Every structure is written in structure tokens, then in C-alpha cells.
Amino acid sequence: MKEIIIKVEGMVCNGCENRVQNALKNIEGVENVVANHITGTVTVTSKNDVDESTIKEKIEDIGFEVKEG
């Protein structure tokens, strides 16, 4: 198992968190997703074969901005 923490800009409410969580849970290999609009982070627990760039791309596809660093 692998844990990835991604900084995300644009989440402002619980609805945003749910949108991100639902989108990422559909990625094959993703086991758990916790989005937090207060801290601006998304924590993804996945099998080792899930590519971090795939997760980031999906976040941006639904209208949020991934912050590097």
C-alpha cells in the first residue's frame, strides 16, 4: 500500500470534498480517499501500481487545481 498526499486548491466545502473523493475512488487500485477542504489536501491510499500523475490529472479534470510542492 502507498499513501499519497496532494495539495489541492479550489475545494471550499464538503460538496467539493465529496466530488474529489468520488472521482478518485473510481480509479482502479485506489483503496481510500480523504479530501479536506480546510487543509487543502487529498490523501489517497492505493495499491503500489497507481500512478500519482493519474490521480492529479483526475483532480484537474473535475475542476480543481493541483499545487506542486
Distance bins in CASP14 RR format, pairs under 12 A and 6 or more apart:
PFRMAT RR
TARGET T0000
AUTHOR 0000-0000-0000
RMODE 2
METHOD distances of the structure
MODEL  1
1 29 0 0 0 0 0 1 0 0 0 0 0
1 30 0 0 0 0 0 1 0 0 0 0 0
1 31 1 0 0 1 0 0 0 0 0 0 0
1 32 0 0 0 0 1 0 0 0 0 0 0
1 44 0 0 0 0 0 1 0 0 0 0 0
1 45 1 0 0 1 0 0 0 0 0 0 0
1 46 1 0 0 1 0 0 0 0 0 0 0
1 47 1 0 0 1 0 0 0 0 0 0 0
1 48 1 0 0 1 0 0 0 0 0 0 0
1 49 0 0 0 0 0 1 0 0 0 0 0
1 50 0 0 0 0 0 1 0 0 0 0 0
2 29 0 0 0 0 0 1 0 0 0 0 0
2 30 0 0 0 0 0 1 0 0 0 0 0
2 31 0 0 0 0 1 0 0 0 0 0 0
2 32 0 0 0 0 0 1 0 0 0 0 0
2 43 0 0 0 0 0 1 0 0 0 0 0
2 44 0 0 0 0 1 0 0 0 0 0 0
2 45 1 0 0 1 0 0 0 0 0 0 0
2 46 1 0 1 0 0 0 0 0 0 0 0
2 47 1 0 0 1 0 0 0 0 0 0 0
2 48 1 0 1 0 0 0 0 0 0 0 0
2 49 0 0 0 0 1 0 0 0 0 0 0
2 50 1 0 0 1 0 0 0 0 0 0 0
2 51 0 0 0 0 0 1 0 0 0 0 0
2 52 0 0 0 0 1 0 0 0 0 0 0
2 55 0 0 0 0 0 1 0 0 0 0 0
3 30 0 0 0 0 0 1 0 0 0 0 0
3 31 0 0 0 0 1 0 0 0 0 0 0
3 32 0 0 0 0 1 0 0 0 0 0 0
3 33 0 0 0 0 0 1 0 0 0 0 0
3 34 0 0 0 0 0 1 0 0 0 0 0
3 41 0 0 0 0 0 1 0 0 0 0 0
3 42 0 0 0 0 0 1 0 0 0 0 0
3 43 1 0 0 1 0 0 0 0 0 0 0
3 44 1 0 0 1 0 0 0 0 0 0 0
3 45 1 0 1 0 0 0 0 0 0 0 0
3 46 1 0 0 1 0 0 0 0 0 0 0
3 47 0 0 0 0 0 1 0 0 0 0 0
3 48 0 0 0 0 0 1 0 0 0 0 0
3 50 0 0 0 0 0 1 0 0 0 0 0
3 52 0 0 0 0 0 1 0 0 0 0 0
3 55 0 0 0 0 0 1 0 0 0 0 0
4 24 0 0 0 0 0 1 0 0 0 0 0
4 27 0 0 0 0 0 1 0 0 0 0 0
4 29 0 0 0 0 0 1 0 0 0 0 0
4 30 0 0 0 0 1 0 0 0 0 0 0
4 31 0 0 0 0 0 1 0 0 0 0 0
4 32 0 0 0 0 0 1 0 0 0 0 0
4 33 0 0 0 0 1 0 0 0 0 0 0
4 34 0 0 0 0 0 1 0 0 0 0 0
4 41 0 0 0 0 0 1 0 0 0 0 0
4 42 0 0 0 0 1 0 0 0 0 0 0
4 43 1 0 0 1 0 0 0 0 0 0 0
4 44 1 0 1 0 0 0 0 0 0 0 0
4 45 0 0 0 0 1 0 0 0 0 0 0
4 46 1 0 0 1 0 0 0 0 0 0 0
4 47 0 0 0 0 0 1 0 0 0 0 0
4 48 0 0 0 0 0 1 0 0 0 0 0
4 50 0 0 0 0 1 0 0 0 0 0 0
4 51 0 0 0 0 1 0 0 0 0 0 0
4 52 1 0 1 0 0 0 0 0 0 0 0
4 53 0 0 0 0 0 1 0 0 0 0 0
4 54 0 0 0 0 0 1 0 0 0 0 0
4 55 1 0 0 1 0 0 0 0 0 0 0
4 56 0 0 0 0 1 0 0 0 0 0 0
4 59 0 0 0 0 0 1 0 0 0 0 0
4 66 0 0 0 0 0 1 0 0 0 0 0
5 33 0 0 0 0 0 1 0 0 0 0 0
5 34 0 0 0 0 1 0 0 0 0 0 0
5 35 0 0 0 0 0 1 0 0 0 0 0
5 36 0 0 0 0 0 1 0 0 0 0 0
5 39 0 0 0 0 1 0 0 0 0 0 0
5 40 0 0 0 0 0 1 0 0 0 0 0
5 41 1 0 1 0 0 0 0 0 0 0 0
5 42 1 0 0 1 0 0 0 0 0 0 0
5 43 1 0 1 0 0 0 0 0 0 0 0
5 44 1 0 0 1 0 0 0 0 0 0 0
5 45 0 0 0 0 0 1 0 0 0 0 0
5 46 0 0 0 0 0 1 0 0 0 0 0
5 52 0 0 0 0 0 1 0 0 0 0 0
5 55 0 0 0 0 0 1 0 0 0 0 0
5 56 0 0 0 0 0 1 0 0 0 0 0
5 66 0 0 0 0 0 1 0 0 0 0 0
5 67 0 0 0 0 0 1 0 0 0 0 0
5 69 0 0 0 0 0 1 0 0 0 0 0
6 20 0 0 0 0 1 0 0 0 0 0 0
6 24 0 0 0 0 1 0 0 0 0 0 0
6 33 0 0 0 0 0 1 0 0 0 0 0
6 34 0 0 0 0 0 1 0 0 0 0 0
6 35 0 0 0 0 1 0 0 0 0 0 0
6 36 0 0 0 0 0 1 0 0 0 0 0
6 39 0 0 0 0 0 1 0 0 0 0 0
6 40 0 0 0 0 1 0 0 0 0 0 0
6 41 1 0 0 1 0 0 0 0 0 0 0
6 42 1 0 1 0 0 0 0 0 0 0 0
6 43 1 0 0 1 0 0 0 0 0 0 0
6 44 1 0 0 1 0 0 0 0 0 0 0
6 46 0 0 0 0 0 1 0 0 0 0 0
6 52 1 0 0 1 0 0 0 0 0 0 0
6 53 0 0 0 0 0 1 0 0 0 0 0
6 54 0 0 0 0 0 1 0 0 0 0 0
6 55 1 0 0 1 0 0 0 0 0 0 0
6 56 1 0 0 1 0 0 0 0 0 0 0
6 57 0 0 0 0 0 1 0 0 0 0 0
6 58 0 0 0 0 0 1 0 0 0 0 0
6 59 1 0 0 1 0 0 0 0 0 0 0
6 60 0 0 0 0 0 1 0 0 0 0 0
6 64 0 0 0 0 1 0 0 0 0 0 0
6 65 0 0 0 0 0 1 0 0 0 0 0
6 66 1 0 0 1 0 0 0 0 0 0 0
6 67 0 0 0 0 1 0 0 0 0 0 0
6 68 0 0 0 0 1 0 0 0 0 0 0
6 69 0 0 0 0 1 0 0 0 0 0 0
7 35 0 0 0 0 0 1 0 0 0 0 0
7 36 0 0 0 0 0 1 0 0 0 0 0
7 39 0 0 0 0 1 0 0 0 0 0 0
7 40 1 0 0 1 0 0 0 0 0 0 0
7 41 1 0 1 0 0 0 0 0 0 0 0
7 42 0 0 0 0 1 0 0 0 0 0 0
7 43 0 0 0 0 0 1 0 0 0 0 0
7 56 0 0 0 0 0 1 0 0 0 0 0
7 59 0 0 0 0 0 1 0 0 0 0 0
7 64 0 0 0 0 0 1 0 0 0 0 0
7 65 0 0 0 0 1 0 0 0 0 0 0
7 66 1 0 0 1 0 0 0 0 0 0 0
7 67 1 0 1 0 0 0 0 0 0 0 0
7 68 1 0 0 1 0 0 0 0 0 0 0
7 69 1 0 0 1 0 0 0 0 0 0 0
8 16 0 0 0 0 1 0 0 0 0 0 0
8 17 0 0 0 0 1 0 0 0 0 0 0
8 19 0 0 0 0 0 1 0 0 0 0 0
8 20 1 0 0 1 0 0 0 0 0 0 0
8 21 0 0 0 0 0 1 0 0 0 0 0
8 23 0 0 0 0 0 1 0 0 0 0 0
8 24 0 0 0 0 0 1 0 0 0 0 0
8 33 0 0 0 0 0 1 0 0 0 0 0
8 34 0 0 0 0 0 1 0 0 0 0 0
8 35 1 0 0 1 0 0 0 0 0 0 0
8 36 0 0 0 0 1 0 0 0 0 0 0
8 37 0 0 0 0 1 0 0 0 0 0 0
8 38 0 0 0 0 0 1 0 0 0 0 0
8 39 0 0 0 0 1 0 0 0 0 0 0
8 40 1 0 1 0 0 0 0 0 0 0 0
8 41 1 0 0 1 0 0 0 0 0 0 0
8 42 1 0 1 0 0 0 0 0 0 0 0
8 43 0 0 0 0 0 1 0 0 0 0 0
8 44 0 0 0 0 0 1 0 0 0 0 0
8 55 0 0 0 0 0 1 0 0 0 0 0
8 56 0 0 0 0 1 0 0 0 0 0 0
8 58 0 0 0 0 0 1 0 0 0 0 0
8 59 1 0 1 0 0 0 0 0 0 0 0
8 60 0 0 0 0 1 0 0 0 0 0 0
8 62 0 0 0 0 0 1 0 0 0 0 0
8 63 0 0 0 0 1 0 0 0 0 0 0
8 64 1 0 1 0 0 0 0 0 0 0 0
8 65 1 0 0 1 0 0 0 0 0 0 0
8 66 1 0 0 1 0 0 0 0 0 0 0
8 67 1 0 0 1 0 0 0 0 0 0 0
8 68 0 0 0 0 0 1 0 0 0 0 0
9 16 0 0 0 0 0 1 0 0 0 0 0
9 20 0 0 0 0 0 1 0 0 0 0 0
9 37 0 0 0 0 0 1 0 0 0 0 0
9 39 0 0 0 0 0 1 0 0 0 0 0
9 40 1 0 0 1 0 0 0 0 0 0 0
9 41 0 0 0 0 0 1 0 0 0 0 0
9 42 0 0 0 0 0 1 0 0 0 0 0
9 59 0 0 0 0 1 0 0 0 0 0 0
9 60 0 0 0 0 0 1 0 0 0 0 0
9 63 0 0 0 0 0 1 0 0 0 0 0
9 64 1 0 0 1 0 0 0 0 0 0 0
9 65 1 0 1 0 0 0 0 0 0 0 0
9 66 1 0 0 1 0 0 0 0 0 0 0
9 67 1 0 1 0 0 0 0 0 0 0 0
9 68 0 0 0 0 0 1 0 0 0 0 0
10 16 1 0 0 1 0 0 0 0 0 0 0
10 17 0 0 0 0 0 1 0 0 0 0 0
10 19 0 0 0 0 0 1 0 0 0 0 0
10 20 0 0 0 0 1 0 0 0 0 0 0
10 35 0 0 0 0 0 1 0 0 0 0 0
10 37 1 0 0 1 0 0 0 0 0 0 0
10 40 1 0 0 1 0 0 0 0 0 0 0
10 41 0 0 0 0 0 1 0 0 0 0 0
10 42 0 0 0 0 0 1 0 0 0 0 0
10 59 0 0 0 0 0 1 0 0 0 0 0
10 60 0 0 0 0 0 1 0 0 0 0 0
10 62 0 0 0 0 0 1 0 0 0 0 0
10 63 0 0 0 0 1 0 0 0 0 0 0
10 64 1 0 1 0 0 0 0 0 0 0 0
10 65 1 0 0 1 0 0 0 0 0 0 0
10 66 0 0 0 0 0 1 0 0 0 0 0
10 67 0 0 0 0 1 0 0 0 0 0 0
11 17 1 0 0 1 0 0 0 0 0 0 0
11 18 0 0 0 0 0 1 0 0 0 0 0
11 19 0 0 0 0 1 0 0 0 0 0 0
11 20 1 0 0 1 0 0 0 0 0 0 0
11 21 0 0 0 0 0 1 0 0 0 0 0
11 34 0 0 0 0 0 1 0 0 0 0 0
11 35 1 0 0 1 0 0 0 0 0 0 0
11 36 1 0 0 1 0 0 0 0 0 0 0
11 37 1 1 0 0 0 0 0 0 0 0 0
11 38 0 0 0 0 1 0 0 0 0 0 0
11 39 0 0 0 0 1 0 0 0 0 0 0
11 40 1 0 1 0 0 0 0 0 0 0 0
11 41 0 0 0 0 1 0 0 0 0 0 0
11 42 0 0 0 0 1 0 0 0 0 0 0
11 59 0 0 0 0 1 0 0 0 0 0 0
11 62 0 0 0 0 0 1 0 0 0 0 0
11 63 0 0 0 0 0 1 0 0 0 0 0
11 64 1 0 0 1 0 0 0 0 0 0 0
11 65 0 0 0 0 1 0 0 0 0 0 0
11 66 0 0 0 0 0 1 0 0 0 0 0
11 67 0 0 0 0 0 1 0 0 0 0 0
12 19 0 0 0 0 0 1 0 0 0 0 0
12 20 0 0 0 0 0 1 0 0 0 0 0
12 35 0 0 0 0 0 1 0 0 0 0 0
12 36 0 0 0 0 0 1 0 0 0 0 0
12 37 1 0 1 0 0 0 0 0 0 0 0
12 38 0 0 0 0 1 0 0 0 0 0 0
12 40 0 0 0 0 1 0 0 0 0 0 0
12 64 0 0 0 0 0 1 0 0 0 0 0
13 19 0 0 0 0 1 0 0 0 0 0 0
13 20 0 0 0 0 0 1 0 0 0 0 0
13 35 0 0 0 0 0 1 0 0 0 0 0
13 36 0 0 0 0 0 1 0 0 0 0 0
13 37 1 0 0 1 0 0 0 0 0 0 0
13 38 0 0 0 0 0 1 0 0 0 0 0
13 40 0 0 0 0 0 1 0 0 0 0 0
14 20 0 0 0 0 0 1 0 0 0 0 0
14 21 0 0 0 0 0 1 0 0 0 0 0
14 35 0 0 0 0 1 0 0 0 0 0 0
14 36 0 0 0 0 0 1 0 0 0 0 0
14 37 1 0 0 1 0 0 0 0 0 0 0
14 38 0 0 0 0 0 1 0 0 0 0 0
15 21 0 0 0 0 1 0 0 0 0 0 0
15 22 0 0 0 0 1 0 0 0 0 0 0
15 23 0 0 0 0 0 1 0 0 0 0 0
15 35 0 0 0 0 1 0 0 0 0 0 0
15 37 0 0 0 0 1 0 0 0 0 0 0
15 62 0 0 0 0 0 1 0 0 0 0 0
15 64 0 0 0 0 0 1 0 0 0 0 0
16 22 0 0 0 0 0 1 0 0 0 0 0
16 23 0 0 0 0 0 1 0 0 0 0 0
16 35 1 0 0 1 0 0 0 0 0 0 0
16 36 0 0 0 0 0 1 0 0 0 0 0
16 37 1 0 1 0 0 0 0 0 0 0 0
16 38 0 0 0 0 0 1 0 0 0 0 0
16 40 0 0 0 0 1 0 0 0 0 0 0
16 42 0 0 0 0 0 1 0 0 0 0 0
16 59 0 0 0 0 0 1 0 0 0 0 0
16 62 0 0 0 0 1 0 0 0 0 0 0
16 63 0 0 0 0 1 0 0 0 0 0 0
16 64 1 0 0 1 0 0 0 0 0 0 0
16 65 0 0 0 0 0 1 0 0 0 0 0
17 23 0 0 0 0 0 1 0 0 0 0 0
17 24 0 0 0 0 0 1 0 0 0 0 0
17 33 0 0 0 0 1 0 0 0 0 0 0
17 34 0 0 0 0 1 0 0 0 0 0 0
17 35 1 1 0 0 0 0 0 0 0 0 0
17 36 1 0 0 1 0 0 0 0 0 0 0
17 37 1 0 1 0 0 0 0 0 0 0 0
17 38 0 0 0 0 1 0 0 0 0 0 0
17 39 0 0 0 0 0 1 0 0 0 0 0
17 40 0 0 0 0 1 0 0 0 0 0 0
17 41 0 0 0 0 0 1 0 0 0 0 0
17 42 0 0 0 0 1 0 0 0 0 0 0
17 43 0 0 0 0 0 1 0 0 0 0 0
17 59 0 0 0 0 0 1 0 0 0 0 0
17 62 0 0 0 0 0 1 0 0 0 0 0
17 64 0 0 0 0 0 1 0 0 0 0 0
18 24 0 0 0 0 0 1 0 0 0 0 0
18 25 0 0 0 0 0 1 0 0 0 0 0
18 33 0 0 0 0 0 1 0 0 0 0 0
18 34 0 0 0 0 0 1 0 0 0 0 0
18 35 1 0 0 1 0 0 0 0 0 0 0
18 36 0 0 0 0 0 1 0 0 0 0 0
18 37 0 0 0 0 0 1 0 0 0 0 0
18 42 0 0 0 0 0 1 0 0 0 0 0
18 62 0 0 0 0 0 1 0 0 0 0 0
19 25 0 0 0 0 0 1 0 0 0 0 0
19 26 0 0 0 0 0 1 0 0 0 0 0
19 33 0 0 0 0 0 1 0 0 0 0 0
19 35 0 0 0 0 1 0 0 0 0 0 0
19 37 0 0 0 0 0 1 0 0 0 0 0
19 42 0 0 0 0 0 1 0 0 0 0 0
19 58 0 0 0 0 0 1 0 0 0 0 0
19 59 0 0 0 0 1 0 0 0 0 0 0
19 61 0 0 0 0 0 1 0 0 0 0 0
19 62 1 0 0 1 0 0 0 0 0 0 0
19 63 0 0 0 0 1 0 0 0 0 0 0
19 64 0 0 0 0 1 0 0 0 0 0 0
20 26 0 0 0 0 0 1 0 0 0 0 0
20 27 0 0 0 0 0 1 0 0 0 0 0
20 30 0 0 0 0 0 1 0 0 0 0 0
20 33 1 0 0 1 0 0 0 0 0 0 0
20 34 0 0 0 0 1 0 0 0 0 0 0
20 35 1 0 1 0 0 0 0 0 0 0 0
20 36 0 0 0 0 1 0 0 0 0 0 0
20 37 0 0 0 0 1 0 0 0 0 0 0
20 40 0 0 0 0 0 1 0 0 0 0 0
20 41 0 0 0 0 0 1 0 0 0 0 0
20 42 1 0 1 0 0 0 0 0 0 0 0
20 43 0 0 0 0 0 1 0 0 0 0 0
20 44 0 0 0 0 1 0 0 0 0 0 0
20 55 0 0 0 0 0 1 0 0 0 0 0
20 56 0 0 0 0 0 1 0 0 0 0 0
20 58 0 0 0 0 1 0 0 0 0 0 0
20 59 1 0 0 1 0 0 0 0 0 0 0
20 60 0 0 0 0 0 1 0 0 0 0 0
20 61 0 0 0 0 0 1 0 0 0 0 0
20 62 1 0 0 1 0 0 0 0 0 0 0
20 63 0 0 0 0 1 0 0 0 0 0 0
20 64 1 0 0 1 0 0 0 0 0 0 0
20 65 0 0 0 0 0 1 0 0 0 0 0
20 66 0 0 0 0 0 1 0 0 0 0 0
21 27 0 0 0 0 0 1 0 0 0 0 0
21 30 0 0 0 0 1 0 0 0 0 0 0
21 32 0 0 0 0 1 0 0 0 0 0 0
21 33 1 0 1 0 0 0 0 0 0 0 0
21 34 1 0 0 1 0 0 0 0 0 0 0
21 35 1 0 1 0 0 0 0 0 0 0 0
21 36 0 0 0 0 0 1 0 0 0 0 0
21 37 0 0 0 0 0 1 0 0 0 0 0
21 42 0 0 0 0 1 0 0 0 0 0 0
21 43 0 0 0 0 0 1 0 0 0 0 0
21 44 0 0 0 0 1 0 0 0 0 0 0
21 45 0 0 0 0 0 1 0 0 0 0 0
21 55 0 0 0 0 0 1 0 0 0 0 0
21 58 0 0 0 0 0 1 0 0 0 0 0
21 59 0 0 0 0 0 1 0 0 0 0 0
21 62 0 0 0 0 0 1 0 0 0 0 0
21 64 0 0 0 0 0 1 0 0 0 0 0
22 30 0 0 0 0 0 1 0 0 0 0 0
22 33 0 0 0 0 1 0 0 0 0 0 0
22 35 0 0 0 0 1 0 0 0 0 0 0
22 58 0 0 0 0 0 1 0 0 0 0 0
22 59 0 0 0 0 0 1 0 0 0 0 0
22 62 0 0 0 0 1 0 0 0 0 0 0
23 30 0 0 0 0 1 0 0 0 0 0 0
23 33 0 0 0 0 1 0 0 0 0 0 0
23 35 0 0 0 0 1 0 0 0 0 0 0
23 42 0 0 0 0 0 1 0 0 0 0 0
23 44 0 0 0 0 0 1 0 0 0 0 0
23 54 0 0 0 0 0 1 0 0 0 0 0
23 55 0 0 0 0 1 0 0 0 0 0 0
23 56 0 0 0 0 0 1 0 0 0 0 0
23 57 0 0 0 0 0 1 0 0 0 0 0
23 58 1 0 1 0 0 0 0 0 0 0 0
23 59 1 0 0 1 0 0 0 0 0 0 0
23 60 0 0 0 0 0 1 0 0 0 0 0
23 61 1 0 0 1 0 0 0 0 0 0 0
23 62 1 0 1 0 0 0 0 0 0 0 0
23 63 0 0 0 0 1 0 0 0 0 0 0
23 64 0 0 0 0 1 0 0 0 0 0 0
24 30 1 0 1 0 0 0 0 0 0 0 0
24 31 0 0 0 0 0 1 0 0 0 0 0
24 32 0 0 0 0 1 0 0 0 0 0 0
24 33 1 0 1 0 0 0 0 0 0 0 0
24 34 0 0 0 0 1 0 0 0 0 0 0
24 35 0 0 0 0 1 0 0 0 0 0 0
24 42 1 0 0 1 0 0 0 0 0 0 0
24 43 0 0 0 0 0 1 0 0 0 0 0
24 44 1 0 0 1 0 0 0 0 0 0 0
24 45 0 0 0 0 0 1 0 0 0 0 0
24 46 0 0 0 0 1 0 0 0 0 0 0
24 50 0 0 0 0 1 0 0 0 0 0 0
24 52 0 0 0 0 0 1 0 0 0 0 0
24 54 0 0 0 0 1 0 0 0 0 0 0
24 55 1 0 0 1 0 0 0 0 0 0 0
24 56 0 0 0 0 0 1 0 0 0 0 0
24 57 0 0 0 0 0 1 0 0 0 0 0
24 58 1 0 0 1 0 0 0 0 0 0 0
24 59 1 0 0 1 0 0 0 0 0 0 0
24 60 0 0 0 0 0 1 0 0 0 0 0
24 61 0 0 0 0 0 1 0 0 0 0 0
24 62 0 0 0 0 1 0 0 0 0 0 0
24 64 0 0 0 0 0 1 0 0 0 0 0
25 31 0 0 0 0 1 0 0 0 0 0 0
25 32 0 0 0 0 1 0 0 0 0 0 0
25 33 1 0 1 0 0 0 0 0 0 0 0
25 34 0 0 0 0 0 1 0 0 0 0 0
25 35 0 0 0 0 0 1 0 0 0 0 0
25 42 0 0 0 0 0 1 0 0 0 0 0
25 44 0 0 0 0 1 0 0 0 0 0 0
25 45 0 0 0 0 0 1 0 0 0 0 0
25 46 0 0 0 0 0 1 0 0 0 0 0
25 50 0 0 0 0 0 1 0 0 0 0 0
25 55 0 0 0 0 0 1 0 0 0 0 0
25 58 0 0 0 0 0 1 0 0 0 0 0
26 33 0 0 0 0 1 0 0 0 0 0 0
26 50 0 0 0 0 0 1 0 0 0 0 0
26 54 0 0 0 0 0 1 0 0 0 0 0
26 55 0 0 0 0 0 1 0 0 0 0 0
26 58 0 0 0 0 1 0 0 0 0 0 0
26 61 0 0 0 0 0 1 0 0 0 0 0
26 62 0 0 0 0 0 1 0 0 0 0 0
27 33 0 0 0 0 1 0 0 0 0 0 0
27 44 0 0 0 0 1 0 0 0 0 0 0
27 45 0 0 0 0 0 1 0 0 0 0 0
27 46 1 0 0 1 0 0 0 0 0 0 0
27 47 0 0 0 0 0 1 0 0 0 0 0
27 49 0 0 0 0 0 1 0 0 0 0 0
27 50 1 0 0 1 0 0 0 0 0 0 0
27 51 0 0 0 0 1 0 0 0 0 0 0
27 52 0 0 0 0 0 1 0 0 0 0 0
27 53 0 0 0 0 0 1 0 0 0 0 0
27 54 1 0 0 1 0 0 0 0 0 0 0
27 55 1 0 0 1 0 0 0 0 0 0 0
27 56 0 0 0 0 0 1 0 0 0 0 0
27 57 0 0 0 0 1 0 0 0 0 0 0
27 58 1 0 0 1 0 0 0 0 0 0 0
27 59 0 0 0 0 0 1 0 0 0 0 0
27 61 0 0 0 0 0 1 0 0 0 0 0
28 46 0 0 0 0 1 0 0 0 0 0 0
28 47 0 0 0 0 1 0 0 0 0 0 0
28 49 0 0 0 0 1 0 0 0 0 0 0
28 50 1 0 0 1 0 0 0 0 0 0 0
28 51 0 0 0 0 0 1 0 0 0 0 0
28 54 0 0 0 0 1 0 0 0 0 0 0
28 55 0 0 0 0 0 1 0 0 0 0 0
28 58 0 0 0 0 0 1 0 0 0 0 0
29 44 0 0 0 0 1 0 0 0 0 0 0
29 45 0 0 0 0 1 0 0 0 0 0 0
29 46 1 0 1 0 0 0 0 0 0 0 0
29 47 1 0 1 0 0 0 0 0 0 0 0
29 48 0 0 0 0 1 0 0 0 0 0 0
29 49 1 0 0 1 0 0 0 0 0 0 0
29 50 1 0 1 0 0 0 0 0 0 0 0
29 51 0 0 0 0 0 1 0 0 0 0 0
29 54 0 0 0 0 1 0 0 0 0 0 0
29 55 0 0 0 0 0 1 0 0 0 0 0
30 42 0 0 0 0 0 1 0 0 0 0 0
30 43 0 0 0 0 0 1 0 0 0 0 0
30 44 1 0 0 1 0 0 0 0 0 0 0
30 45 1 0 0 1 0 0 0 0 0 0 0
30 46 1 0 1 0 0 0 0 0 0 0 0
30 47 0 0 0 0 1 0 0 0 0 0 0
30 48 0 0 0 0 0 1 0 0 0 0 0
30 49 0 0 0 0 0 1 0 0 0 0 0
30 50 1 0 0 1 0 0 0 0 0 0 0
30 51 0 0 0 0 0 1 0 0 0 0 0
30 52 0 0 0 0 0 1 0 0 0 0 0
30 54 0 0 0 0 1 0 0 0 0 0 0
30 55 1 0 0 1 0 0 0 0 0 0 0
30 58 0 0 0 0 1 0 0 0 0 0 0
31 43 0 0 0 0 0 1 0 0 0 0 0
31 44 0 0 0 0 1 0 0 0 0 0 0
31 45 1 0 1 0 0 0 0 0 0 0 0
31 46 1 0 1 0 0 0 0 0 0 0 0
31 47 1 0 0 1 0 0 0 0 0 0 0
31 48 0 0 0 0 0 1 0 0 0 0 0
31 49 0 0 0 0 0 1 0 0 0 0 0
31 50 0 0 0 0 1 0 0 0 0 0 0
32 42 0 0 0 0 0 1 0 0 0 0 0
32 43 0 0 0 0 1 0 0 0 0 0 0
32 44 1 0 0 1 0 0 0 0 0 0 0
32 45 1 0 1 0 0 0 0 0 0 0 0
32 46 0 0 0 0 1 0 0 0 0 0 0
32 47 0 0 0 0 0 1 0 0 0 0 0
32 50 0 0 0 0 0 1 0 0 0 0 0
33 41 0 0 0 0 0 1 0 0 0 0 0
33 42 1 0 0 1 0 0 0 0 0 0 0
33 43 1 0 0 1 0 0 0 0 0 0 0
33 44 1 0 1 0 0 0 0 0 0 0 0
33 45 1 0 0 1 0 0 0 0 0 0 0
33 46 0 0 0 0 1 0 0 0 0 0 0
33 50 0 0 0 0 0 1 0 0 0 0 0
33 55 0 0 0 0 1 0 0 0 0 0 0
33 58 0 0 0 0 0 1 0 0 0 0 0
33 59 0 0 0 0 0 1 0 0 0 0 0
34 40 0 0 0 0 0 1 0 0 0 0 0
34 41 0 0 0 0 1 0 0 0 0 0 0
34 42 1 0 0 1 0 0 0 0 0 0 0
34 43 1 0 1 0 0 0 0 0 0 0 0
34 44 0 0 0 0 1 0 0 0 0 0 0
34 45 0 0 0 0 1 0 0 0 0 0 0
35 41 1 0 0 1 0 0 0 0 0 0 0
35 42 1 0 1 0 0 0 0 0 0 0 0
35 43 1 0 0 1 0 0 0 0 0 0 0
35 44 0 0 0 0 1 0 0 0 0 0 0
35 55 0 0 0 0 0 1 0 0 0 0 0
35 59 0 0 0 0 1 0 0 0 0 0 0
35 62 0 0 0 0 0 1 0 0 0 0 0
35 64 0 0 0 0 1 0 0 0 0 0 0
36 42 1 0 0 1 0 0 0 0 0 0 0
36 43 1 0 0 1 0 0 0 0 0 0 0
37 64 0 0 0 0 0 1 0 0 0 0 0
39 67 0 0 0 0 0 1 0 0 0 0 0
40 59 0 0 0 0 0 1 0 0 0 0 0
40 64 0 0 0 0 1 0 0 0 0 0 0
40 65 0 0 0 0 0 1 0 0 0 0 0
40 66 0 0 0 0 0 1 0 0 0 0 0
40 67 0 0 0 0 1 0 0 0 0 0 0
41 59 0 0 0 0 0 1 0 0 0 0 0
41 64 0 0 0 0 0 1 0 0 0 0 0
41 66 0 0 0 0 0 1 0 0 0 0 0
41 67 0 0 0 0 1 0 0 0 0 0 0
41 69 0 0 0 0 0 1 0 0 0 0 0
42 52 0 0 0 0 0 1 0 0 0 0 0
42 55 0 0 0 0 1 0 0 0 0 0 0
42 56 0 0 0 0 1 0 0 0 0 0 0
42 58 0 0 0 0 0 1 0 0 0 0 0
42 59 1 0 0 1 0 0 0 0 0 0 0
42 60 0 0 0 0 0 1 0 0 0 0 0
42 62 0 0 0 0 0 1 0 0 0 0 0
42 64 0 0 0 0 1 0 0 0 0 0 0
42 65 0 0 0 0 0 1 0 0 0 0 0
42 66 0 0 0 0 1 0 0 0 0 0 0
42 67 0 0 0 0 0 1 0 0 0 0 0
43 55 0 0 0 0 0 1 0 0 0 0 0
44 50 1 0 0 1 0 0 0 0 0 0 0
44 51 0 0 0 0 0 1 0 0 0 0 0
44 52 0 0 0 0 1 0 0 0 0 0 0
44 54 0 0 0 0 0 1 0 0 0 0 0
44 55 1 0 1 0 0 0 0 0 0 0 0
44 56 0 0 0 0 0 1 0 0 0 0 0
44 58 0 0 0 0 0 1 0 0 0 0 0
44 59 0 0 0 0 1 0 0 0 0 0 0
45 55 0 0 0 0 0 1 0 0 0 0 0
46 52 0 0 0 0 1 0 0 0 0 0 0
46 54 0 0 0 0 1 0 0 0 0 0 0
46 55 1 0 0 1 0 0 0 0 0 0 0
50 56 0 0 0 0 0 1 0 0 0 0 0
50 57 0 0 0 0 0 1 0 0 0 0 0
50 58 0 0 0 0 0 1 0 0 0 0 0
51 57 0 0 0 0 1 0 0 0 0 0 0
51 58 0 0 0 0 0 1 0 0 0 0 0
52 58 0 0 0 0 0 1 0 0 0 0 0
52 59 0 0 0 0 0 1 0 0 0 0 0
52 66 0 0 0 0 1 0 0 0 0 0 0
52 68 0 0 0 0 0 1 0 0 0 0 0
53 59 0 0 0 0 0 1 0 0 0 0 0
53 60 0 0 0 0 0 1 0 0 0 0 0
53 66 0 0 0 0 1 0 0 0 0 0 0
53 68 0 0 0 0 0 1 0 0 0 0 0
54 60 0 0 0 0 0 1 0 0 0 0 0
54 61 0 0 0 0 0 1 0 0 0 0 0
54 66 0 0 0 0 0 1 0 0 0 0 0
55 61 0 0 0 0 0 1 0 0 0 0 0
55 62 0 0 0 0 0 1 0 0 0 0 0
55 64 0 0 0 0 0 1 0 0 0 0 0
55 66 0 0 0 0 1 0 0 0 0 0 0
56 62 0 0 0 0 0 1 0 0 0 0 0
56 64 0 0 0 0 1 0 0 0 0 0 0
56 65 0 0 0 0 0 1 0 0 0 0 0
56 66 1 0 1 0 0 0 0 0 0 0 0
56 67 0 0 0 0 0 1 0 0 0 0 0
56 68 0 0 0 0 1 0 0 0 0 0 0
56 69 0 0 0 0 0 1 0 0 0 0 0
57 63 0 0 0 0 0 1 0 0 0 0 0
57 64 0 0 0 0 0 1 0 0 0 0 0
57 66 0 0 0 0 1 0 0 0 0 0 0
58 64 0 0 0 0 1 0 0 0 0 0 0
58 66 0 0 0 0 1 0 0 0 0 0 0
59 65 0 0 0 0 1 0 0 0 0 0 0
59 66 1 0 1 0 0 0 0 0 0 0 0
59 67 0 0 0 0 0 1 0 0 0 0 0
60 66 1 0 1 0 0 0 0 0 0 0 0
60 67 0 0 0 0 0 1 0 0 0 0 0
END
